[in-house]
Structure formats: structure tokens, C-alpha cells
């Protein structure tokens, strides 16, 4: 157990006056005003905004699909790109899927 601001972290402690428990952990803001203040403090801008992350994910999916197409037509041989695949990625395994993808764009 460590001490922070004079309060031991870990199990709740019993007050000397009665049997009420003192909460040691902070569970976040309880009022609507406090929750809104925390939400504003957590707002992200630029590349790490929700729109920026979605754009990065869409680009990652496109790159993976381009790699699938290159392997399918024989432009790339050897190992594929390592790492986890982006969320929403659907592998392209046939020329029919390539034609369908090109028709959508």
C-alpha cells in the first residue's frame, strides 16, 4: 500500500466516529457539469481526433487491399506486411472481388 495525500491506497478504511466507509478511489465526476468539464478536457484535435483516426483507418484498409491485389496479380512475391489488420478490413482473394472494388469507386 502506498500513501497519497495522507490516505492509504487499497482497501476502504473505517472512520473512527462510526462504521461508514471512506472511498479511497475516485470514480469520476458525478454531476452533469463535472462530466461535461472532463469531456472538454479530453477533447482531441488534429490527427488523433475521431475524424483523423477514421481517415487513417480507411487509408490502412486501402493499402492492405492494394497489397492483396498486387499479390493476386503476381506483382509482389514473398512475405506480406506484418502486423494486425485494420478494423473493417476484408481481404481480396479473387479477380471478381477486384472488379467489384473498382466498380464501386
C-alpha positions as CSV (number, residue, x, y, z in Angstrom):
1,X,0.0,0.0,0.0
2,X,1.2,3.5,-0.9
3,X,0.3,6.7,0.7
4,X,-1.0,9.6,-1.4
5,X,-2.1,12.8,0.2
6,X,-2.2,11.2,3.6
7,X,-4.7,8.5,2.5
8,X,-3.6,4.9,2.2
9,X,-4.5,3.3,-1.2
10,X,-6.1,0.0,-1.3
11,X,-9.0,-1.2,0.9
12,X,-11.6,1.3,2.1
13,X,-10.9,2.5,5.7
14,X,-13.3,2.7,8.6
15,X,-13.7,6.2,10.2
16,X,-13.2,6.5,13.9
17,X,-16.7,8.1,14.5
18,X,-18.7,5.2,13.1
19,X,-18.8,2.4,10.7
20,X,-19.1,4.4,7.5
21,X,-16.5,3.6,4.8
22,X,-14.3,6.2,3.2
23,X,-13.9,5.7,-0.5
24,X,-10.3,5.7,-1.5
25,X,-10.6,5.6,-5.2
26,X,-12.0,8.5,-7.3
27,X,-14.8,7.2,-9.5
28,X,-15.0,10.3,-11.7
29,X,-17.4,13.3,-11.8
30,X,-20.9,12.7,-10.5
31,X,-22.7,15.8,-11.7
32,X,-23.6,16.7,-15.3
33,X,-21.5,19.8,-15.1
34,X,-18.4,17.9,-13.9
35,X,-18.9,15.2,-16.6
36,X,-19.0,18.0,-19.3
37,X,-15.9,19.6,-17.9
38,X,-14.0,16.3,-18.1
39,X,-15.3,15.6,-21.6
40,X,-14.0,19.1,-22.8
41,X,-10.6,18.4,-21.2
42,X,-10.3,15.1,-23.1
43,X,-11.2,16.6,-26.5
44,X,-8.6,15.7,-29.0
45,X,-7.6,17.8,-32.1
46,X,-5.9,17.1,-35.4
47,X,-4.6,13.6,-36.2
48,X,-5.9,12.0,-33.0
49,X,-9.5,13.3,-33.4
50,X,-12.2,10.8,-34.2
51,X,-12.3,12.0,-37.9
52,X,-8.5,11.8,-38.1
53,X,-8.4,8.3,-36.8
54,X,-11.2,7.2,-39.1
55,X,-9.3,8.6,-42.1
56,X,-6.1,6.8,-41.0
57,X,-8.0,3.6,-40.7
58,X,-9.6,4.0,-44.2
59,X,-6.1,4.6,-45.6
60,X,-4.8,1.5,-43.9
61,X,-7.6,-0.6,-45.3
62,X,-6.9,0.7,-48.8
63,X,-3.2,-0.1,-48.5
64,X,-3.9,-3.7,-47.4
65,X,-6.3,-4.1,-50.3
66,X,-3.8,-2.8,-52.8
67,X,-1.3,-5.3,-51.4
68,X,-3.9,-8.1,-51.8
69,X,-4.4,-7.1,-55.4
70,X,-0.6,-6.9,-56.1
71,X,-0.1,-10.4,-54.7
72,X,-3.1,-11.7,-56.6
73,X,-1.8,-10.5,-60.0
74,X,1.8,-11.5,-59.2
75,X,3.4,-8.1,-58.8
76,X,4.5,-8.9,-55.2
77,X,6.1,-12.2,-54.2
78,X,7.4,-13.2,-50.8
79,X,6.2,-12.2,-47.3
80,X,3.2,-10.0,-46.7
81,X,3.1,-6.9,-44.5
82,X,3.3,-7.9,-40.8
83,X,1.1,-6.6,-38.0
84,X,-2.5,-6.6,-37.1
85,X,-5.0,-5.8,-39.8
86,X,-7.1,-2.7,-39.6
87,X,-10.7,-2.9,-38.3
88,X,-13.1,-3.4,-41.1
89,X,-10.6,-4.9,-43.5
90,X,-11.9,-7.5,-45.9
91,X,-9.2,-9.5,-47.8
92,X,-9.4,-9.6,-51.6
93,X,-8.9,-13.1,-52.8
94,X,-10.2,-13.2,-56.3
95,X,-10.3,-11.1,-59.5
96,X,-14.1,-11.0,-59.1
97,X,-13.6,-9.1,-55.9
98,X,-11.1,-6.7,-57.6
99,X,-13.6,-5.9,-60.3
100,X,-16.3,-5.3,-57.7
101,X,-14.0,-3.0,-55.8
102,X,-13.1,-1.0,-58.9
103,X,-16.7,-0.7,-59.9
104,X,-17.6,0.9,-56.5
105,X,-15.0,3.6,-57.0
